[in-house]
């Protein structure tokens, strides 16, 4: 439990959560780009797009998307743990401190849904 009674502790934790949110979104977006590279290879050079390169881009892209989803989920968990250690004096009146937690959790769920949709679409 924190004894600082300073809302800056909450805001520092929230900034950290938002940094992890940006990292998660970047990993998911980059993973999608890598996964779609295989499709681009098939369209641009259908005779030269070997199965290994297309398969490799698919699995690397899926791994990056899932890594982004795991980052979002884990950072939400860590932020929730930090919120539990703060006392009421460290929360500004009327401040919705859990909003960032929910946004990150939704990003994690959408990342998993994207990875599942791409996997169901084939690789």
MODELLER restraints for C-alpha pairs under 7 A, 6 or more apart:
rsr = mdl.restraints
at = mdl.atoms
rsr.add(forms.Gaussian(group=physical.xy_distance, feature=features.Distance(at['CA:1:A'], at['CA:85:A']), mean=4.33, stdev=0.5))
rsr.add(forms.Gaussian(group=physical.xy_distance, feature=features.Distance(at['CA:1:A'], at['CA:86:A']), mean=5.81, stdev=0.5))
rsr.add(forms.Gaussian(group=physical.xy_distance, feature=features.Distance(at['CA:1:A'], at['CA:87:A']), mean=6.97, stdev=0.5))
rsr.add(forms.Gaussian(group=physical.xy_distance, feature=features.Distance(at['CA:2:A'], at['CA:85:A']), mean=5.98, stdev=0.5))
rsr.add(forms.Gaussian(group=physical.xy_distance, feature=features.Distance(at['CA:2:A'], at['CA:86:A']), mean=5.35, stdev=0.5))
rsr.add(forms.Gaussian(group=physical.xy_distance, feature=features.Distance(at['CA:2:A'], at['CA:87:A']), mean=6.58, stdev=0.5))
rsr.add(forms.Gaussian(group=physical.xy_distance, feature=features.Distance(at['CA:5:A'], at['CA:89:A']), mean=5.22, stdev=0.5))
rsr.add(forms.Gaussian(group=physical.xy_distance, feature=features.Distance(at['CA:5:A'], at['CA:90:A']), mean=4.92, stdev=0.5))
rsr.add(forms.Gaussian(group=physical.xy_distance, feature=features.Distance(at['CA:6:A'], at['CA:90:A']), mean=5.05, stdev=0.5))
rsr.add(forms.Gaussian(group=physical.xy_distance, feature=features.Distance(at['CA:7:A'], at['CA:90:A']), mean=4.28, stdev=0.5))
rsr.add(forms.Gaussian(group=physical.xy_distance, feature=features.Distance(at['CA:7:A'], at['CA:91:A']), mean=5.75, stdev=0.5))
rsr.add(forms.Gaussian(group=physical.xy_distance, feature=features.Distance(at['CA:7:A'], at['CA:92:A']), mean=6.60, stdev=0.5))
rsr.add(forms.Gaussian(group=physical.xy_distance, feature=features.Distance(at['CA:10:A'], at['CA:90:A']), mean=6.70, stdev=0.5))
rsr.add(forms.Gaussian(group=physical.xy_distance, feature=features.Distance(at['CA:13:A'], at['CA:79:A']), mean=6.79, stdev=0.5))
rsr.add(forms.Gaussian(group=physical.xy_distance, feature=features.Distance(at['CA:17:A'], at['CA:75:A']), mean=6.25, stdev=0.5))
rsr.add(forms.Gaussian(group=physical.xy_distance, feature=features.Distance(at['CA:17:A'], at['CA:79:A']), mean=6.53, stdev=0.5))
rsr.add(forms.Gaussian(group=physical.xy_distance, feature=features.Distance(at['CA:20:A'], at['CA:71:A']), mean=7.00, stdev=0.5))
rsr.add(forms.Gaussian(group=physical.xy_distance, feature=features.Distance(at['CA:20:A'], at['CA:72:A']), mean=6.72, stdev=0.5))
rsr.add(forms.Gaussian(group=physical.xy_distance, feature=features.Distance(at['CA:20:A'], at['CA:75:A']), mean=6.49, stdev=0.5))
rsr.add(forms.Gaussian(group=physical.xy_distance, feature=features.Distance(at['CA:21:A'], at['CA:72:A']), mean=5.97, stdev=0.5))
rsr.add(forms.Gaussian(group=physical.xy_distance, feature=features.Distance(at['CA:21:A'], at['CA:104:A']), mean=6.11, stdev=0.5))
rsr.add(forms.Gaussian(group=physical.xy_distance, feature=features.Distance(at['CA:24:A'], at['CA:68:A']), mean=4.16, stdev=0.5))
rsr.add(forms.Gaussian(group=physical.xy_distance, feature=features.Distance(at['CA:24:A'], at['CA:69:A']), mean=6.40, stdev=0.5))
rsr.add(forms.Gaussian(group=physical.xy_distance, feature=features.Distance(at['CA:24:A'], at['CA:71:A']), mean=5.69, stdev=0.5))
rsr.add(forms.Gaussian(group=physical.xy_distance, feature=features.Distance(at['CA:24:A'], at['CA:72:A']), mean=5.55, stdev=0.5))
rsr.add(forms.Gaussian(group=physical.xy_distance, feature=features.Distance(at['CA:25:A'], at['CA:68:A']), mean=6.48, stdev=0.5))
rsr.add(forms.Gaussian(group=physical.xy_distance, feature=features.Distance(at['CA:27:A'], at['CA:64:A']), mean=5.74, stdev=0.5))
rsr.add(forms.Gaussian(group=physical.xy_distance, feature=features.Distance(at['CA:27:A'], at['CA:65:A']), mean=6.08, stdev=0.5))
rsr.add(forms.Gaussian(group=physical.xy_distance, feature=features.Distance(at['CA:27:A'], at['CA:68:A']), mean=4.86, stdev=0.5))
rsr.add(forms.Gaussian(group=physical.xy_distance, feature=features.Distance(at['CA:28:A'], at['CA:64:A']), mean=6.20, stdev=0.5))
rsr.add(forms.Gaussian(group=physical.xy_distance, feature=features.Distance(at['CA:28:A'], at['CA:65:A']), mean=4.20, stdev=0.5))
rsr.add(forms.Gaussian(group=physical.xy_distance, feature=features.Distance(at['CA:28:A'], at['CA:68:A']), mean=5.12, stdev=0.5))
rsr.add(forms.Gaussian(group=physical.xy_distance, feature=features.Distance(at['CA:28:A'], at['CA:111:A']), mean=6.53, stdev=0.5))
rsr.add(forms.Gaussian(group=physical.xy_distance, feature=features.Distance(at['CA:31:A'], at['CA:61:A']), mean=4.03, stdev=0.5))
rsr.add(forms.Gaussian(group=physical.xy_distance, feature=features.Distance(at['CA:31:A'], at['CA:62:A']), mean=6.24, stdev=0.5))
rsr.add(forms.Gaussian(group=physical.xy_distance, feature=features.Distance(at['CA:31:A'], at['CA:64:A']), mean=4.57, stdev=0.5))
rsr.add(forms.Gaussian(group=physical.xy_distance, feature=features.Distance(at['CA:31:A'], at['CA:65:A']), mean=4.86, stdev=0.5))
rsr.add(forms.Gaussian(group=physical.xy_distance, feature=features.Distance(at['CA:32:A'], at['CA:61:A']), mean=5.79, stdev=0.5))
rsr.add(forms.Gaussian(group=physical.xy_distance, feature=features.Distance(at['CA:32:A'], at['CA:65:A']), mean=6.70, stdev=0.5))
rsr.add(forms.Gaussian(group=physical.xy_distance, feature=features.Distance(at['CA:34:A'], at['CA:57:A']), mean=5.80, stdev=0.5))
rsr.add(forms.Gaussian(group=physical.xy_distance, feature=features.Distance(at['CA:34:A'], at['CA:61:A']), mean=4.86, stdev=0.5))
rsr.add(forms.Gaussian(group=physical.xy_distance, feature=features.Distance(at['CA:35:A'], at['CA:57:A']), mean=5.26, stdev=0.5))
rsr.add(forms.Gaussian(group=physical.xy_distance, feature=features.Distance(at['CA:35:A'], at['CA:58:A']), mean=4.48, stdev=0.5))
rsr.add(forms.Gaussian(group=physical.xy_distance, feature=features.Distance(at['CA:35:A'], at['CA:60:A']), mean=6.95, stdev=0.5))
rsr.add(forms.Gaussian(group=physical.xy_distance, feature=features.Distance(at['CA:35:A'], at['CA:61:A']), mean=4.20, stdev=0.5))
rsr.add(forms.Gaussian(group=physical.xy_distance, feature=features.Distance(at['CA:35:A'], at['CA:62:A']), mean=6.63, stdev=0.5))
rsr.add(forms.Gaussian(group=physical.xy_distance, feature=features.Distance(at['CA:37:A'], at['CA:57:A']), mean=6.52, stdev=0.5))
rsr.add(forms.Gaussian(group=physical.xy_distance, feature=features.Distance(at['CA:38:A'], at['CA:54:A']), mean=4.38, stdev=0.5))
rsr.add(forms.Gaussian(group=physical.xy_distance, feature=features.Distance(at['CA:38:A'], at['CA:57:A']), mean=5.71, stdev=0.5))
rsr.add(forms.Gaussian(group=physical.xy_distance, feature=features.Distance(at['CA:38:A'], at['CA:58:A']), mean=6.57, stdev=0.5))
rsr.add(forms.Gaussian(group=physical.xy_distance, feature=features.Distance(at['CA:41:A'], at['CA:49:A']), mean=5.68, stdev=0.5))
rsr.add(forms.Gaussian(group=physical.xy_distance, feature=features.Distance(at['CA:42:A'], at['CA:49:A']), mean=5.43, stdev=0.5))
rsr.add(forms.Gaussian(group=physical.xy_distance, feature=features.Distance(at['CA:55:A'], at['CA:123:A']), mean=6.13, stdev=0.5))
rsr.add(forms.Gaussian(group=physical.xy_distance, feature=features.Distance(at['CA:58:A'], at['CA:123:A']), mean=5.69, stdev=0.5))
rsr.add(forms.Gaussian(group=physical.xy_distance, feature=features.Distance(at['CA:62:A'], at['CA:115:A']), mean=5.87, stdev=0.5))
rsr.add(forms.Gaussian(group=physical.xy_distance, feature=features.Distance(at['CA:65:A'], at['CA:111:A']), mean=6.21, stdev=0.5))
rsr.add(forms.Gaussian(group=physical.xy_distance, feature=features.Distance(at['CA:65:A'], at['CA:115:A']), mean=6.28, stdev=0.5))
rsr.add(forms.Gaussian(group=physical.xy_distance, feature=features.Distance(at['CA:66:A'], at['CA:111:A']), mean=6.61, stdev=0.5))
rsr.add(forms.Gaussian(group=physical.xy_distance, feature=features.Distance(at['CA:66:A'], at['CA:112:A']), mean=6.30, stdev=0.5))
rsr.add(forms.Gaussian(group=physical.xy_distance, feature=features.Distance(at['CA:66:A'], at['CA:115:A']), mean=6.67, stdev=0.5))
rsr.add(forms.Gaussian(group=physical.xy_distance, feature=features.Distance(at['CA:69:A'], at['CA:107:A']), mean=6.86, stdev=0.5))
rsr.add(forms.Gaussian(group=physical.xy_distance, feature=features.Distance(at['CA:69:A'], at['CA:108:A']), mean=4.17, stdev=0.5))
rsr.add(forms.Gaussian(group=physical.xy_distance, feature=features.Distance(at['CA:69:A'], at['CA:109:A']), mean=6.99, stdev=0.5))
rsr.add(forms.Gaussian(group=physical.xy_distance, feature=features.Distance(at['CA:69:A'], at['CA:111:A']), mean=5.03, stdev=0.5))
rsr.add(forms.Gaussian(group=physical.xy_distance, feature=features.Distance(at['CA:69:A'], at['CA:112:A']), mean=6.14, stdev=0.5))
rsr.add(forms.Gaussian(group=physical.xy_distance, feature=features.Distance(at['CA:70:A'], at['CA:108:A']), mean=6.58, stdev=0.5))
rsr.add(forms.Gaussian(group=physical.xy_distance, feature=features.Distance(at['CA:72:A'], at['CA:104:A']), mean=5.42, stdev=0.5))
rsr.add(forms.Gaussian(group=physical.xy_distance, feature=features.Distance(at['CA:72:A'], at['CA:105:A']), mean=6.43, stdev=0.5))
rsr.add(forms.Gaussian(group=physical.xy_distance, feature=features.Distance(at['CA:72:A'], at['CA:107:A']), mean=6.52, stdev=0.5))
rsr.add(forms.Gaussian(group=physical.xy_distance, feature=features.Distance(at['CA:72:A'], at['CA:108:A']), mean=5.13, stdev=0.5))
rsr.add(forms.Gaussian(group=physical.xy_distance, feature=features.Distance(at['CA:73:A'], at['CA:104:A']), mean=6.77, stdev=0.5))
rsr.add(forms.Gaussian(group=physical.xy_distance, feature=features.Distance(at['CA:73:A'], at['CA:105:A']), mean=5.64, stdev=0.5))
rsr.add(forms.Gaussian(group=physical.xy_distance, feature=features.Distance(at['CA:73:A'], at['CA:108:A']), mean=5.40, stdev=0.5))
rsr.add(forms.Gaussian(group=physical.xy_distance, feature=features.Distance(at['CA:76:A'], at['CA:101:A']), mean=5.19, stdev=0.5))
rsr.add(forms.Gaussian(group=physical.xy_distance, feature=features.Distance(at['CA:76:A'], at['CA:104:A']), mean=6.02, stdev=0.5))
rsr.add(forms.Gaussian(group=physical.xy_distance, feature=features.Distance(at['CA:76:A'], at['CA:105:A']), mean=6.27, stdev=0.5))
rsr.add(forms.Gaussian(group=physical.xy_distance, feature=features.Distance(at['CA:79:A'], at['CA:101:A']), mean=6.93, stdev=0.5))
